[in-house]
Amino acid sequence: MADPKTIKSHPSSDSGIVVSEKSVRLTAAEDNGIMVDERGTSIAGPMSIVSSPNQVRIGGLFTFQTSVMGILPSTMATPSAMYMIDPPVKQVVNLVKQVAMMGAIIGGTIAAGAA
């Protein structure tokens, strides 16, 4: 197993990037950072998400309930969903357009080569 590689702005700095064969660690301070390895992604320290709730996706398919129903408490008598199903249709449409464009370019190249 190879030694991990470290990138720092200064040798005595706490912040840096450590890359090994099976993990990557990005540290900003001694107790703050992001670790990605075979167990998953770990975030240590205070965290802030700078985005509106409807732009945060859980599992790629769900977003937070942003209507008035989202602020009402959920009870046994009046259950209210915390998440709503929001398939990423816009992203899929853009992906299909790009694939179609690539297909046209490749098809045109093949047709031009055959002529």
N, C-alpha and C positions, 0 to 999 in steps of 0.2 A: 504494500500500500504506500502510495507516494505521500510525501509531506504536504500539509495544506499550504496554499499560497496566500499571502497576506498583502493587501494594498492599504497603505495609510498615507495621509498627507504629511505627517511628521512622525518619526520613530516613537516619540513619547505620547502621541495622541491616543485617546481612548476610542475614537471613531475609526472605522475602517471596514474593509470587506475581507472575509476569510473564505476561501474556496477550497474544498477538498473533493475527493472522488464522489462522495455521496451526500454532501451538504454544502450549503451556502449560508453564511452568517453576515448580516449587515448591521453594524452597531453604530449608534450615534453618541452614546455615552456608556458608562460602565453597566448600568442597569436597563438601558433602553436599546431595543433592536428587533430585528426580524431574523428568524432561523427557519430554513427550509431543509428538511431531510426526509428520510423514508417514512417517518412517523407523521409527516404533514407540515403545515406552516404554523409557526408560533410567533406571536407578537408580544413583546415584553415592554412594559412602561405605559404611561398615559397615551391614549389614542384619540384622535379627532378625525371624523369623516366629514369632509367638506363637500357635501352634495345634498340635494333635496331627497327626501325619503322615497319618492317614486323613482329615483335613479339608482337606488341600492337594490341589487338583485340577490335573492337567496336561492341557491340551487339553480340559477339561470332562468327560472320560470316564474318565481314569485316576487312580488314587490310588497311594500308595506301598504296597508289600507290608508288612503289619503282623503277619503270623503269624511263627512260628518260621522258616519258609522265608526270610523277609526278612533274617534275621541270618546265615544260612549263606552262605559264599562260593559264587559261581557258577563252575563249572569246565566244561571240555569234557565230562568224564565225567558230571557232575551239574549240568546247567544249571538255573538258578533265575531266575525273572522278577523284575525290580526293581519293576515296576509291576503292578497288577491292574486289570482292567476293572471299573469301578464306576459304572454309569450313574446319573445323578441322578434316580432314580425318585421319591423323596420330593418333590423340587422340582417335577417335572413333574405329579405328582398334585395338589399345591397349586395349580399354575397352572391345571389343568383344572377344579378346583373353583371357582376365582375366575371363570374364563370362563363356566362354567355358571351361576353366580350372576348375573353381568352379563347373560347371555342371558335369564334368567328375569325380571330387572328390566326389561329393554328390551322383552321379549315382553309382559309385564304392562302396561307403559305403552302400547304400541301397541294391545293388545286393549281397554284402558280408553278410549282415544281413539276407537276404532272404534264403541264401543257408544253 
